[in-house]
Amino acid sequence: MFRFSLSRQAGVLFLLFFSAPLFARMPDAVSGEEPRDYFQFLFLYESTYTPGQKEFMIHPFYGRYRSDERAYRHSGTLYPVYYSAGTNYWNYRTFLYLFTFENKYHEDEKRDDEYLLAPLFYWGSGDTEKEQYFSIFPFYGTIKDKLAWSEISFVMFPLYSSWSYKDYKARSLLWPLIMWGGTPEDENGFKKRSDLRIFPFYSSKVHSGKYNHKTVLWPFFQWGADDLDKKDPRHFYFFFPFYAQKRSESGTMQSYSILWPFTLFAWGFDERRNTTEYRALWFLFQNMKSGDPHIRKLVIFPFYAHYRFGDKEEKYYNEMNFYLILLGNLRTKSAIVESSYDFFIPFYYRHHRYYPQEREEVWQWKLWPLASGYRQSDGANGWRVLALWPLPDDYLERTWGPLYSLAEWRRESNDDVYFSLLFRFFSVYLGEDSSRYFFAGFHYTNSPYLFEVGFLGGLIGYSRETQLVDGTPLRFYPGLYNQGRPETAEDRRYLHLFWMRF
């Protein structure tokens, strides 16, 4: 049904470019200033351990990270084939980002789970009836709290379907051809909402005191009214495709379109919202200014496009700029994250994110397929030569990158430095008072509290480790050496054979 609204024309662009969820930043790798125990075997395996955090990866098959401080963990198997993340209060798992499983733990100790392979399979379970549903599309099922409806049911869709929200319920046969619905009748036989559609001959959509829409021989004849519960209702009529008009009773809002939807020319204004808009030649030229909400849009396709939505004080906004389609910038600001994203598809991108709650910043860049890099506010930074994946995905680079990287360099947040060459055939990891070397399957570690040599990750080797009497390894607590070697410390020697320590 024809709906012509100046202030909502940019909604589709909004969904396309800013639909990714914005969450508070969670750790995705070992961080902090504590000393770290690092080990790797060529490009196949690496592990990093520090008190309270642990990460290991078997490239590219499996990776896992755990943070005890934030009670957070994530893992991936042949990422992005499988990925999971969670805390003590929620868990999220996904297979190819198509089949997903979510569960949440509430303060009342209740729990709800959800499995989905959208749109084919949905299964929800929980402690209340509202959280329990099952669906195998298109054969049979019920889905709850999806697509803005409380409940959606179907049998051999589109043969029969129904949906509801609060006291409204609708049914359909051969959707979308035949549909009827509404709210229950009151004691006087009056329905607050009433809908009927026999496509394409006739349709009626009525919400008493709010709107009234009619069509005959859709899409050729459409007319109706909106905002009937407000001081200045709006009326529209549409004779497809030649002419469309919408205006308020006071005349302060007017919009017109010729040859819609191809829009040979369209224009309009809304004095109450301080809005004006002009469009020509379908989507090739668009110009819009709005004061409430604050919107700016200018499109001269394919040369230039600008869109901005937010408030005048810039407490929040979303903005995008495109040049010749492939070159552009996306920016957003909210209470959770502030970001700026420059790109030249598919060769270059630069992304900056600031998380106000955590007061953390992250910079990432990629010059595809030559190199990629990053920098964080905690001091961590690094780069990699050869970055074959064109899209920005740091975890994918860390999972698959060692298989094709010619060189890597990074400085950790605790000032440890790592460098590798030729798919990690040679690598070195340097700490404040320790050094680790890896070459063609051999490894060598030297520090005041650990000496180790070995071959093939522990097939054969020797180590000497300084520990307290209770077995605590001092390699994680170098601060204990500030006043000299602890009296209770002792050196323990081990023989490594067939990946076991004796």
PyMOL commands that set and color helices and strands:
alter all, ss='L'
color gray80, all
select helices_A, chain A and resi 6-8+11-18+129-131+394-403+474-476+478-481
alter helices_A, ss='H'
color red, helices_A
select strands_A, chain A and resi 37-41+45-50+53-58+62-67+72-77+82-86+90-95+99-105+111-117+121-126+133-136+140-146+149-155+160-165+168-173+178-182+193-198+202-207+211-216+221-226+234-239+243-248+253-258+265-270+275-280+285-291+294-300+304-310+317-323+327-333+338-344+348-355+360-367+371-376+381-385+407-411+417-421+426-430+435-439+442-447+450-455+460-468+489-497+500-501
alter strands_A, ss='S'
color yellow, strands_A
deselect
rebuild
show_as cartoon
